[in-house]
Amino acid sequence: MKINWGTGIVLAFIGFITFILYFVFRMSTDDRANHDLVTEEYYKKELSYQQEIDASKTATEMNANLKVEITNEGLVVYFPERFNPKKISGTVSLYRPSNKHLDTNFPISLSKAHLLIPDNRLVDGRWDISINWEYEGNSFLHKEKLVY
């Protein structure tokens, strides 16, 4: 039996479509492929995004920028010296893009102008840090990506 060029093109299309469908099926049923959202309550967080923009803008306007530094003891967050550390409150959120089980939140309670996150709480790799803090009724936000 002789196959002409039209039959060859149709067979090539059928083979290609079968190949693509096989990989789509395999990736959708594979347990190793993680299809989680970045956050569990994505839409709820999206509604509060304007507040994050305002808090970040307030930090820039009031020159309340934070400094995040990696040391041998762990991760140190330096708050502005001109603020009274006892009046600072908030949370430090550490987000690990590769593993949601490593995500942690730390409350901010200071006696000095810096906060230490111990080395034993952090795994080597990329971290997204979000520091939401308040001082005398003003909300501030600092976001940073770093490799520990």
N, C-alpha and C positions, 0 to 999 in steps of 0.2 A: 504494500500500500504506500502510495506516494502522498506526502503532506505538502500542500501548497503554502504559499506565504501567508495567506489570510488565516488559515487554520493554525499556523505557527504563532501568529500574533495573539489570537484568542487563547491558545494554550499558555502563552507567556503571561498574559493578563490574569488568567485563572490561577496560575502558579504564584504570581506576585501577591494577589489578593489573599490566597490561602496562607502564604508566608506571613503577611501583616496580621491577619486575623489570629493566627497561632500565637504570635507574640503579644497581641493585645489580651487575649484570653489568659495566657501564661502570667503576665504582669498583674492582671486584676485579681487572680486567685492566689498569687504567691504571698505567703506570710511575711517574707523579708521586705517586700515593697510597702513602705509606710505611707499611708494616705491621711495622716492626722492633720488637722488644722494647726496653725501656729499657736493659736489660743483656743481654748474651749468655747468661750463666749465671744466670738469674733465680732458679731454685729453689735453687741452691747458695748464692747470696747470702742468700736468705731464711732458711736454716738458721743463718747467723751473725748474724742480726739481734739476738739477745739480747746478744751481745758488744758490739754498737754501743750498745745501751741502757745496759749497764754502764759502758762507757767514757765516755759522755756524763754519766752520773750521777756518776762519779768526778771528772770535770772540775768539776762544780758543787760537789761536797762539798769538794774541795781548793782551791776558788777559783782554778782554773787556766784562767780564761776568756781567750780570744784576742780580739784586736782586728784586724779586717780593714779596711784603708783604701785608697781609690783616690787615687793621686797622679799627678803628671805623668810620673814615671818608670815607673809601672806599678801593680801591686797589692802592697801591703806588708802582711805578716802580723806582728803584734807578739805575741811570747810573753811570759809573765810575767817580770818583772825578777828575781824571787827565785830563779828556776831558772838553773842553769849552762848556757849555750847549747851548750857542747861535749858535754853529756850528753843532749841532745835529739835524737831520731831519729824517722823516720817518713816519711810521704808526704802531699803536697797533691794532691788530685784535683780537676780542673776539668772539670765536665760541662756540655756545651752541649746543651740540650733540642732545639734546632732542627736540629743537624747533628752527628752522631756522629763525623765525621771531625775535628772541632775538639777533641774530648776529649783531655786530656793529664794526665799524672801527673808531679809533680816530687818528687825526694827531698829530705828536709830535712837539711841539713848547715849548721850555724850557727857563726859566730864572734862575732856580736853577737846581741842579743835580738830581731832581726827578720829576716824573709825577704822578699826582693824578687823578684817575678815580673815580668819586663820587659814593657813596653808592647807590643813587637812580637810577643809571643806571644798577645795577647788581641785579639779582635774585639769591636766594639761590640755590645751586646745583653745578654741575660740569661745568667747563669752560676750554676750550683749548685756551691758549694765545699764539699768534705769534707776536713778535715784530721785524719788519724789520726797521733797522735804518742805517743811513749813517753818517760818520764823515770824513771830509777831503778826499773825494773820495773813502774811504773804505766802503764796505757794510758789515753789521753784521746782524745776525739772532739769536733770542732767542725764543725757544719754551718751553712751560711748560703747564702742566695739573694741575688744582687745584680745590678744592671744596670750594666754598664761603659760 
